[in-house]
């Protein structure tokens, strides 16, 4: 020290003391870090996404499916009030039905592409939730424009006629209709992604129950006369009150879904793609519990492979777990970008997989097309049918006249009829899983479509208020069938690799793509009906033709459903 003081002085001594303290502090901090790491147990392989590899409770399925409840609230406001709103601002029946063709024209081509992009999305948030949020923003904008289109048009100079009002209302309708339809595909794919295959049937039935409850409450909300309430006075009338409340509920439902479960990002999905389904069943279960689980699953109609006994499956699970642990502890750094180059096909290959579908998927799409044509025919024009054909009102009559008041009463009464169909949808969805187990999928699919078809024909024949309420229950059976059967079959095709066994390249197609293809039939159905329904109404001089055509299309759908590939369902 004395020598150091001689050569460097007091400053040199200070620096030496500082360096010694710094070295001791670094060693102390390192020892604390090592100690804390020893106290924390190491993460198991895949522990971050363990929630995906376990069975979900009913409440968890409700949270996952909350988005569709919000979508159905917006649907209820759209289908109940868009057509009357357009008619009241001067759009005739022929042009009003043409408005409904704009959204499906875009959606039919864009929705499968969005499904493909969803399968290939590499964002940290996951593959499905970014699309749910993006499309939800479009729904939100539509909910704002539709009820306020006339007022916005007046700000732009509308007086006696409403060209600007029609434009903004139509733009809002297209946004609301397209985004609400398109948002269902990633929402449904998200449900299938974060649940086990044996949970798919229960998950899809929960999804449909939530859709039915959303529609029921949404249509009931539309049937209330908000004009005479303080809420209606504050929000600016009946239609604005409904859309404002729906907007709030929609946002809450979307947030419940996107915050429910964390998704696997695409690079993790690619890295874990070699994990067999049996590994998923082994998460957080002891050996005795695993055997019990497997034996129970042998009786489930959603199971895929029942040929192996429990001991063989458990042996495979242990082997795979050991392999994964070895791979995890090797410390090899896998580059996600390099992995994606191998595992992800190009957009052109995805588009080709959409164009060249397997025969089993084609007949399923045809069945879904007829089914959606029947349902869209009922849902889009039903309140107009009740207002004109059942109540004898006139949407173009002078406001305040008897004919105009009758039409408004009919529209509100039609909302109650559609509330009954939504309630029926929820009730039937609670039974459809048991019905499939007891009677098999073919009878349930064909029977549901026939039930709706004859119900619509009877409603058209009666043209009464009682018929509106009673026969609307048949529409709930149809809607539950539409929401459950096609997607249960698509998920089953993928879980059993049926396309691969038939010689098709499954590497090009993903579950999100095929779900989107089947879902896009709603756009094609709506487009076809929009081109001809206005002319049919004008030719028949009655809106009763709406329910008659709906019933006939549903019967055609039941014939197509008898040709669908059901495998062991």
C-alpha positions as CSV (number, residue, x, y, z in Angstrom):
1,X,0.0,0.0,0.0
2,X,2.8,2.4,0.9
3,X,4.5,1.6,-2.5
4,X,1.2,2.2,-4.3
5,X,0.9,5.5,-2.4
6,X,4.4,6.4,-3.5
7,X,3.8,5.7,-7.1
8,X,0.2,6.7,-7.6
9,X,-0.7,8.8,-4.6
10,X,-4.0,8.9,-2.8
11,X,-6.0,8.8,-6.0
12,X,-4.4,5.5,-7.0
13,X,-5.2,4.0,-3.6
14,X,-8.8,5.1,-3.9
15,X,-9.2,3.4,-7.3
16,X,-7.7,0.2,-5.9
17,X,-10.1,0.1,-3.0
18,X,-13.0,0.8,-5.3
19,X,-12.0,-2.0,-7.6
20,X,-11.8,-4.4,-4.7
21,X,-15.3,-3.5,-3.4
22,X,-16.7,-3.8,-6.9
23,X,-15.2,-7.3,-7.3
24,X,-16.7,-8.4,-3.9
25,X,-20.1,-6.9,-4.7
26,X,-20.2,-8.7,-8.1
27,X,-19.3,-12.0,-6.5
28,X,-22.0,-11.5,-3.8
29,X,-24.6,-10.6,-6.5
30,X,-23.7,-13.7,-8.6
31,X,-24.0,-16.0,-5.6
32,X,-27.5,-14.6,-4.8
33,X,-28.5,-15.1,-8.4
34,X,-27.4,-18.8,-8.3
35,X,-29.1,-19.3,-5.0
36,X,-32.4,-17.9,-6.4
37,X,-32.2,-20.1,-9.4
38,X,-31.6,-23.2,-7.2
39,X,-34.8,-22.3,-5.3
40,X,-36.9,-22.0,-8.4
41,X,-37.9,-25.4,-10.0
42,X,-36.9,-25.7,-13.7
43,X,-39.7,-25.4,-16.1
44,X,-41.0,-28.6,-17.6
45,X,-41.0,-29.0,-21.4
46,X,-44.0,-27.1,-22.8
47,X,-45.0,-25.9,-19.3
48,X,-45.7,-22.4,-20.7
49,X,-48.5,-23.9,-22.9
50,X,-49.6,-26.7,-20.6
51,X,-53.1,-25.2,-20.5
52,X,-53.6,-26.2,-24.1
53,X,-52.9,-29.9,-23.3
54,X,-55.6,-30.4,-20.7
55,X,-59.4,-30.7,-20.8
56,X,-61.2,-27.4,-20.3
57,X,-64.0,-26.8,-17.9
58,X,-67.3,-25.5,-19.1
59,X,-66.6,-22.0,-17.7
60,X,-63.3,-21.9,-19.6
61,X,-65.1,-22.9,-22.8
62,X,-67.6,-20.1,-22.1
63,X,-64.7,-17.5,-21.9
64,X,-63.2,-18.8,-25.1
65,X,-66.6,-18.6,-26.9
66,X,-67.5,-15.1,-25.5
67,X,-66.5,-13.4,-28.8
68,X,-69.3,-15.2,-30.7
69,X,-71.8,-13.9,-28.2
70,X,-70.7,-10.4,-28.9
71,X,-70.8,-11.1,-32.6
72,X,-74.4,-12.3,-32.3
73,X,-75.4,-9.2,-30.4
74,X,-74.2,-7.2,-33.4
75,X,-75.9,-9.6,-35.8
76,X,-79.2,-9.1,-34.0
77,X,-79.0,-5.3,-34.4
78,X,-77.9,-5.7,-38.0
79,X,-80.6,-8.2,-39.2
80,X,-83.4,-6.5,-37.2
81,X,-82.8,-2.9,-38.2
82,X,-80.7,-2.6,-41.4
83,X,-83.4,-3.5,-43.9
84,X,-86.1,-1.3,-42.2
85,X,-83.6,1.6,-41.9
86,X,-82.7,1.4,-45.6
87,X,-86.4,1.2,-46.6
88,X,-87.3,4.2,-44.4
89,X,-84.6,6.4,-46.0
90,X,-85.9,5.7,-49.5
91,X,-84.2,2.5,-50.8
92,X,-86.7,0.2,-52.5
93,X,-86.8,-3.6,-52.0
94,X,-84.8,-4.5,-55.1
95,X,-81.9,-2.1,-54.2
96,X,-82.2,-3.0,-50.5
97,X,-81.6,-6.7,-51.2
98,X,-78.7,-5.7,-53.5
99,X,-77.0,-3.9,-50.6
100,X,-76.7,-7.3,-48.9
101,X,-74.7,-8.6,-51.9
102,X,-71.8,-6.2,-51.3
103,X,-70.4,-7.8,-48.2
104,X,-70.5,-11.4,-49.4
105,X,-68.9,-10.4,-52.7
106,X,-65.9,-9.3,-50.7
107,X,-66.1,-12.0,-48.0
108,X,-66.3,-15.0,-50.3
109,X,-62.9,-14.4,-51.8
110,X,-61.2,-12.7,-48.8
111,X,-62.3,-15.0,-45.9
112,X,-60.4,-18.1,-47.1
113,X,-57.3,-16.0,-47.7
114,X,-57.6,-14.6,-44.2
115,X,-57.9,-18.1,-42.9
116,X,-54.7,-19.0,-44.7
117,X,-52.9,-16.0,-43.4
118,X,-54.2,-16.9,-39.9
119,X,-52.6,-20.4,-40.2
120,X,-49.3,-18.7,-41.2
121,X,-49.4,-15.7,-38.8
122,X,-46.1,-15.5,-36.8
123,X,-47.0,-12.7,-34.4
124,X,-46.2,-13.2,-30.7
125,X,-49.9,-12.8,-29.8
126,X,-50.7,-16.0,-31.7
127,X,-52.3,-17.0,-35.0
128,X,-56.0,-16.3,-34.3
129,X,-56.3,-13.5,-31.8
130,X,-54.7,-10.8,-34.1
131,X,-57.4,-11.5,-36.7
132,X,-60.1,-11.5,-34.1
133,X,-59.0,-8.0,-32.9
134,X,-58.6,-6.7,-36.5
135,X,-62.0,-7.8,-37.6
136,X,-63.6,-6.7,-34.3
137,X,-62.4,-3.1,-35.2
138,X,-64.4,-3.3,-38.4
139,X,-67.5,-4.5,-36.5
140,X,-67.1,-1.6,-34.1
141,X,-67.0,0.9,-37.0
142,X,-70.1,-0.6,-38.6
143,X,-72.0,-0.4,-35.3
144,X,-71.2,3.3,-35.3
145,X,-72.1,4.1,-38.9
146,X,-75.3,2.1,-39.4
147,X,-77.5,4.0,-36.8
148,X,-75.9,7.3,-37.5
149,X,-75.7,7.2,-41.3
150,X,-78.7,9.5,-41.9
151,X,-77.4,12.1,-39.4
152,X,-73.9,12.0,-40.9
153,X,-75.6,12.5,-44.4
154,X,-77.4,15.5,-43.1
155,X,-74.1,17.0,-42.1
156,X,-72.9,16.5,-45.6
157,X,-76.0,18.4,-47.1
158,X,-78.8,15.8,-47.2
159,X,-82.3,17.4,-47.0
160,X,-85.4,15.8,-48.5
161,X,-83.4,12.9,-50.1
162,X,-80.6,11.0,-48.4
163,X,-77.9,10.1,-50.9
164,X,-75.1,10.7,-48.3
165,X,-77.1,9.0,-45.6
166,X,-77.6,5.9,-47.8
167,X,-73.9,5.8,-48.6
168,X,-72.8,5.9,-45.0
169,X,-75.5,3.4,-43.9
170,X,-74.4,1.0,-46.7
171,X,-70.7,1.4,-45.9
172,X,-71.6,0.6,-42.2
173,X,-73.7,-2.4,-43.3
174,X,-70.9,-3.8,-45.4
175,X,-68.3,-3.4,-42.6
176,X,-70.6,-4.8,-39.9
177,X,-71.8,-7.7,-42.1
178,X,-68.4,-8.8,-43.5
179,X,-66.4,-8.4,-40.3
180,X,-69.0,-10.1,-38.1
181,X,-69.1,-13.1,-40.5
182,X,-65.4,-13.2,-41.0
183,X,-64.6,-12.9,-37.3
184,X,-66.3,-16.1,-36.6
185,X,-63.7,-18.2,-38.5
186,X,-60.6,-17.2,-36.4
187,X,-62.8,-17.3,-33.2
188,X,-63.8,-20.8,-34.0
189,X,-60.3,-21.8,-35.0
190,X,-59.0,-20.3,-31.8
191,X,-61.4,-22.5,-29.9
192,X,-60.2,-25.6,-31.7
193,X,-56.6,-24.6,-31.3
194,X,-56.6,-24.2,-27.5
195,X,-58.7,-27.3,-26.8
196,X,-58.1,-31.1,-27.1
197,X,-59.8,-33.0,-29.9
198,X,-62.0,-34.8,-27.4
199,X,-63.1,-31.3,-26.2
200,X,-64.1,-30.2,-29.7
201,X,-67.7,-31.4,-29.7
202,X,-68.3,-29.9,-26.2
203,X,-66.5,-26.7,-27.2
204,X,-68.4,-26.2,-30.4
205,X,-71.7,-26.9,-28.6
206,X,-70.7,-24.2,-26.0
207,X,-69.8,-21.9,-28.9
208,X,-73.3,-22.4,-30.3
209,X,-74.9,-21.9,-26.9
210,X,-73.1,-18.6,-26.5
211,X,-74.2,-17.6,-30.0
212,X,-77.8,-18.4,-29.2
213,X,-77.7,-16.5,-26.0
214,X,-76.2,-13.5,-27.7
215,X,-78.8,-13.6,-30.4
216,X,-81.7,-14.1,-27.9
217,X,-80.6,-11.1,-25.7
218,X,-79.8,-9.0,-28.7
219,X,-83.2,-9.6,-30.4
220,X,-85.0,-9.1,-27.1
221,X,-83.2,-5.8,-26.7
222,X,-84.5,-4.9,-30.2
223,X,-88.0,-5.8,-29.2
224,X,-88.1,-3.3,-26.3
225,X,-89.6,0.1,-27.2
226,X,-86.6,2.2,-26.1
227,X,-88.4,5.4,-27.4
228,X,-90.4,5.6,-24.2
229,X,-87.5,5.0,-21.8
230,X,-84.9,7.5,-20.4
231,X,-82.1,5.4,-22.1
232,X,-83.8,6.0,-25.5
233,X,-84.2,9.7,-24.8
234,X,-80.5,10.1,-23.8
235,X,-79.1,8.0,-26.7
236,X,-81.4,9.5,-29.4
237,X,-84.2,7.0,-30.0
238,X,-84.9,3.3,-30.4
239,X,-82.4,2.3,-33.0
240,X,-79.5,4.3,-31.5
241,X,-80.2,3.0,-28.1
242,X,-80.0,-0.6,-29.3
243,X,-76.8,-0.1,-31.3
244,X,-75.1,1.8,-28.4
245,X,-75.8,-1.0,-25.9
246,X,-74.8,-3.6,-28.4
247,X,-71.4,-1.8,-28.9
248,X,-70.6,-1.9,-25.2
249,X,-71.5,-5.5,-24.9
250,X,-69.6,-6.5,-28.0
251,X,-66.4,-4.9,-26.7
252,X,-66.7,-6.7,-23.3
253,X,-67.2,-10.1,-25.0
254,X,-64.2,-9.7,-27.3
255,X,-61.9,-8.8,-24.4
256,X,-63.1,-11.9,-22.5
257,X,-62.1,-14.2,-25.4
258,X,-58.7,-12.6,-26.3
259,X,-57.6,-12.7,-22.7
260,X,-58.8,-16.2,-21.9
261,X,-55.9,-18.4,-23.0
262,X,-52.5,-17.8,-24.4
263,X,-51.9,-19.2,-27.9
264,X,-48.9,-21.0,-29.2
265,X,-47.0,-18.8,-31.6
266,X,-46.4,-20.3,-35.0
267,X,-42.7,-21.1,-34.4
268,X,-43.7,-23.0,-31.3
269,X,-46.4,-24.9,-33.1
270,X,-43.8,-25.9,-35.8
271,X,-41.3,-26.9,-33.1
272,X,-43.9,-29.0,-31.2
273,X,-45.6,-30.5,-34.3
274,X,-44.0,-33.9,-33.7
275,X,-45.7,-34.3,-30.3
276,X,-48.5,-36.9,-30.7
277,X,-51.9,-36.4,-29.3
278,X,-51.3,-38.9,-26.5
279,X,-48.8,-36.6,-25.0
280,X,-51.5,-33.9,-24.6
281,X,-53.6,-36.3,-22.5
282,X,-50.7,-36.9,-20.1
283,X,-50.3,-33.3,-18.9
284,X,-50.4,-33.1,-15.1
285,X,-51.9,-36.6,-14.7
286,X,-50.5,-39.5,-12.8
287,X,-50.3,-42.9,-14.4
288,X,-53.5,-44.2,-12.7
289,X,-55.4,-41.1,-13.7
290,X,-54.2,-41.5,-17.3
291,X,-55.5,-45.0,-17.5
292,X,-58.9,-43.9,-16.3
293,X,-59.0,-41.0,-18.7
294,X,-58.1,-43.2,-21.6
295,X,-60.7,-45.8,-20.8
296,X,-63.4,-43.1,-20.6
297,X,-62.3,-41.7,-23.9
298,X,-62.8,-45.0,-25.6
299,X,-66.5,-44.5,-25.2
300,X,-66.4,-41.0,-26.7
301,X,-67.7,-40.5,-30.2
302,X,-65.0,-37.9,-30.7
303,X,-62.1,-40.2,-30.1
304,X,-59.8,-41.0,-32.9
305,X,-57.8,-44.2,-32.2
306,X,-59.3,-46.8,-29.8
307,X,-57.2,-49.7,-31.1
308,X,-54.4,-49.3,-28.5
309,X,-54.7,-50.3,-24.9
310,X,-53.9,-48.0,-22.1
311,X,-50.5,-49.5,-21.3
312,X,-49.3,-49.1,-24.9
313,X,-50.4,-45.4,-25.0
314,X,-48.7,-44.7,-21.6
315,X,-45.5,-46.3,-22.9
316,X,-45.6,-44.1,-25.9
317,X,-46.2,-41.1,-23.7
318,X,-43.2,-41.8,-21.6
319,X,-41.0,-42.3,-24.6
320,X,-42.0,-39.0,-26.2
321,X,-41.7,-37.1,-22.9
322,X,-38.1,-38.5,-22.5
323,X,-37.3,-37.5,-26.1
324,X,-38.6,-34.0,-25.6
325,X,-36.7,-33.5,-22.3
326,X,-33.5,-34.6,-24.0
327,X,-34.1,-32.2,-26.9
328,X,-34.9,-29.4,-24.4
329,X,-31.7,-29.9,-22.3
330,X,-29.4,-30.1,-25.3
331,X,-29.4,-26.3,-25.5
332,X,-29.7,-26.3,-29.3
333,X,-30.9,-22.9,-30.4
334,X,-33.6,-23.4,-33.1
335,X,-34.1,-20.5,-35.5
336,X,-37.9,-20.0,-35.9
337,X,-37.4,-18.3,-39.3
338,X,-35.4,-21.2,-40.7
339,X,-38.0,-23.7,-39.5
340,X,-40.8,-21.8,-41.1
341,X,-39.1,-21.9,-44.4
342,X,-39.4,-25.7,-44.4
343,X,-42.8,-26.1,-42.7
344,X,-44.9,-23.3,-44.1
345,X,-46.1,-23.5,-47.7
346,X,-46.3,-20.4,-49.9
347,X,-49.5,-18.3,-50.3
348,X,-49.9,-19.7,-53.8
349,X,-49.9,-23.3,-52.4
350,X,-52.5,-22.3,-49.9
351,X,-54.7,-20.8,-52.6
352,X,-54.3,-23.9,-54.7
353,X,-55.4,-26.0,-51.7
354,X,-58.6,-23.8,-51.5
355,X,-59.4,-24.3,-55.2
356,X,-58.6,-28.1,-55.3
357,X,-60.5,-29.4,-52.3
358,X,-61.0,-33.0,-51.4
359,X,-64.4,-34.5,-52.5
360,X,-65.5,-34.9,-48.9
361,X,-64.9,-31.2,-48.2
362,X,-66.7,-30.2,-51.4
363,X,-70.0,-32.0,-50.5
364,X,-69.7,-30.5,-47.0
365,X,-69.4,-27.0,-48.5
366,X,-72.4,-27.6,-50.8
367,X,-74.5,-28.7,-47.8
368,X,-73.4,-25.6,-45.9
369,X,-74.2,-23.4,-48.9
370,X,-77.8,-24.7,-49.0
371,X,-78.1,-24.4,-45.3
372,X,-76.8,-20.9,-45.1
373,X,-79.0,-19.8,-48.0
374,X,-82.0,-21.1,-46.1
375,X,-81.0,-19.4,-42.9
376,X,-79.9,-16.1,-44.5
377,X,-83.2,-15.9,-46.3
378,X,-85.0,-16.1,-43.0
379,X,-82.8,-13.9,-40.9
380,X,-82.1,-11.0,-43.2
381,X,-85.7,-10.4,-44.3
382,X,-87.7,-11.8,-41.4
383,X,-88.6,-8.5,-39.6
384,X,-89.6,-7.0,-42.9
385,X,-91.8,-10.0,-43.6
386,X,-93.5,-9.7,-40.2
387,X,-94.0,-5.9,-40.6
388,X,-95.5,-6.2,-44.1
389,X,-97.1,-9.7,-44.5
390,X,-98.2,-10.4,-40.9
391,X,-99.0,-6.9,-39.6
392,X,-99.9,-5.3,-42.9
393,X,-97.7,-2.3,-42.5
394,X,-95.9,-0.1,-45.1
395,X,-92.3,1.0,-44.5
396,X,-92.6,3.8,-47.1
397,X,-95.8,5.3,-45.6
398,X,-95.6,8.7,-44.1
399,X,-94.1,8.7,-40.6
400,X,-96.8,8.7,-38.0
401,X,-99.4,7.2,-40.2
402,X,-101.3,4.0,-39.3
403,X,-99.5,1.9,-42.0
404,X,-96.1,3.1,-40.8
405,X,-96.8,2.5,-37.2
406,X,-98.1,-1.0,-38.0
407,X,-94.8,-1.7,-39.8
408,X,-92.7,-0.5,-36.8
409,X,-94.8,-2.7,-34.5
410,X,-94.3,-5.6,-36.8
411,X,-90.5,-5.1,-36.9
412,X,-90.4,-5.1,-33.1
413,X,-92.7,-8.2,-32.9
414,X,-90.4,-9.9,-35.4
415,X,-87.5,-9.2,-33.0
416,X,-89.3,-11.3,-30.4
417,X,-89.7,-14.1,-33.0
418,X,-86.0,-14.0,-33.7
419,X,-85.3,-14.0,-30.0
420,X,-87.2,-17.3,-29.8
421,X,-85.1,-18.7,-32.5
422,X,-81.9,-17.7,-30.7
423,X,-83.2,-19.2,-27.4
424,X,-84.1,-22.4,-29.3
425,X,-80.6,-22.4,-30.7
426,X,-79.1,-22.4,-27.2
427,X,-81.5,-25.1,-25.9
428,X,-80.9,-27.4,-28.8
429,X,-77.1,-26.9,-28.5
430,X,-77.2,-28.3,-25.0
431,X,-78.8,-31.5,-26.5
432,X,-77.0,-31.9,-29.9
433,X,-73.9,-33.6,-28.4
434,X,-76.1,-36.2,-26.7
435,X,-78.2,-36.6,-29.9
436,X,-75.1,-37.2,-32.0
437,X,-73.9,-39.9,-29.5
438,X,-77.3,-41.6,-29.6
439,X,-78.5,-41.2,-33.2
440,X,-75.1,-40.5,-34.9
441,X,-74.2,-37.4,-36.8
442,X,-75.9,-38.2,-40.1
443,X,-79.4,-38.3,-38.6
444,X,-78.9,-35.2,-36.5
445,X,-77.5,-33.2,-39.5
446,X,-80.2,-34.3,-42.0
447,X,-83.0,-34.2,-39.4
448,X,-82.1,-30.6,-38.3
449,X,-82.3,-29.3,-41.8
450,X,-85.6,-31.0,-42.5
451,X,-87.1,-29.7,-39.3
452,X,-86.3,-26.1,-40.3
453,X,-87.6,-26.6,-43.8
454,X,-91.0,-27.8,-42.9
455,X,-91.2,-25.2,-40.1
456,X,-90.7,-22.3,-42.6
457,X,-93.3,-23.7,-45.0
458,X,-95.8,-23.9,-42.2
459,X,-95.0,-20.3,-41.1
460,X,-95.6,-19.1,-44.7
461,X,-98.9,-20.9,-44.8
462,X,-100.1,-19.5,-41.5
463,X,-99.0,-15.8,-41.8
464,X,-100.0,-15.3,-38.2
465,X,-98.4,-13.8,-35.0
466,X,-98.6,-17.2,-33.3
467,X,-96.9,-18.8,-36.3
468,X,-94.1,-16.2,-36.1
469,X,-93.3,-17.1,-32.5
470,X,-93.9,-20.9,-32.7
471,X,-92.2,-21.7,-36.0
472,X,-89.2,-19.5,-35.2
473,X,-88.1,-22.2,-32.8
474,X,-87.3,-24.3,-35.9
475,X,-84.8,-21.7,-37.0
476,X,-82.9,-22.3,-33.7
477,X,-82.5,-25.9,-34.6
478,X,-81.1,-24.9,-38.0
479,X,-78.7,-22.3,-36.5
480,X,-77.4,-24.7,-33.9
481,X,-76.8,-27.3,-36.6
482,X,-75.0,-24.8,-38.8
483,X,-72.7,-23.8,-36.0
484,X,-71.9,-27.3,-34.9
485,X,-72.0,-30.0,-37.5
486,X,-69.8,-28.7,-40.4
487,X,-67.0,-27.6,-38.0
488,X,-67.2,-30.8,-36.0
489,X,-66.7,-32.7,-39.2
490,X,-63.8,-30.5,-40.4
491,X,-62.0,-30.9,-37.1
492,X,-62.7,-34.7,-37.3
493,X,-61.3,-34.9,-40.8
494,X,-58.1,-33.2,-39.6
495,X,-57.7,-35.1,-36.4
496,X,-58.0,-38.4,-38.3
497,X,-55.8,-37.2,-41.3
498,X,-58.6,-38.4,-43.6
499,X,-57.3,-36.2,-46.5
500,X,-53.8,-37.7,-46.1
501,X,-55.2,-41.2,-46.2
502,X,-57.1,-40.4,-49.4
503,X,-53.9,-39.3,-51.1
504,X,-54.3,-35.5,-50.6
505,X,-51.5,-33.3,-49.5
506,X,-52.4,-32.2,-45.9
507,X,-49.2,-30.3,-45.7
508,X,-50.7,-27.6,-47.8
509,X,-53.9,-27.1,-45.8
510,X,-54.5,-26.1,-42.2
511,X,-57.5,-26.3,-39.9
512,X,-57.9,-22.5,-40.1
513,X,-58.0,-22.6,-43.9
514,X,-60.6,-25.3,-44.1
515,X,-62.7,-23.7,-41.3
516,X,-62.6,-20.5,-43.3
517,X,-63.6,-22.3,-46.6
518,X,-66.6,-23.9,-45.0
519,X,-67.5,-20.6,-43.3
520,X,-67.2,-18.6,-46.5
521,X,-70.3,-20.4,-47.8
522,X,-72.3,-17.9,-45.8
523,X,-71.0,-15.1,-48.1
524,X,-71.8,-17.1,-51.3
525,X,-75.3,-17.8,-49.9
526,X,-75.9,-14.2,-49.1
527,X,-74.6,-13.0,-52.4
528,X,-76.8,-15.4,-54.4
529,X,-79.9,-14.5,-52.4
530,X,-79.2,-10.8,-52.6
531,X,-79.2,-10.9,-56.4
532,X,-82.6,-12.6,-56.7
533,X,-84.7,-12.1,-53.5
534,X,-85.7,-8.5,-54.3
535,X,-87.0,-9.5,-57.7
536,X,-88.9,-12.5,-56.2
537,X,-90.6,-10.2,-53.7
538,X,-91.5,-7.7,-56.4
539,X,-92.8,-10.5,-58.7
540,X,-94.8,-12.2,-55.9
541,X,-96.1,-8.9,-54.5
542,X,-95.6,-10.3,-51.0
543,X,-92.8,-10.8,-48.5
544,X,-94.2,-14.3,-47.7
545,X,-92.0,-15.6,-50.5
546,X,-89.1,-15.1,-48.1
547,X,-90.1,-18.0,-45.7
548,X,-91.3,-20.2,-48.5
549,X,-87.9,-20.0,-50.4
550,X,-86.1,-20.5,-47.1
551,X,-88.0,-23.8,-46.4
552,X,-87.3,-25.2,-49.9
553,X,-83.6,-24.4,-49.7
554,X,-83.4,-26.1,-46.3
555,X,-84.9,-29.3,-47.8
556,X,-82.3,-29.2,-50.6
557,X,-79.6,-28.9,-47.9
558,X,-80.9,-32.0,-46.1
559,X,-80.6,-34.0,-49.4
560,X,-76.9,-32.8,-49.7
561,X,-76.3,-33.6,-46.0
562,X,-77.2,-37.3,-46.6
563,X,-74.1,-37.5,-48.9
564,X,-71.6,-36.1,-46.5
565,X,-68.7,-38.2,-45.3
566,X,-69.2,-38.9,-41.5
567,X,-66.6,-41.5,-40.8
568,X,-67.2,-42.9,-37.3
569,X,-69.2,-39.9,-36.0
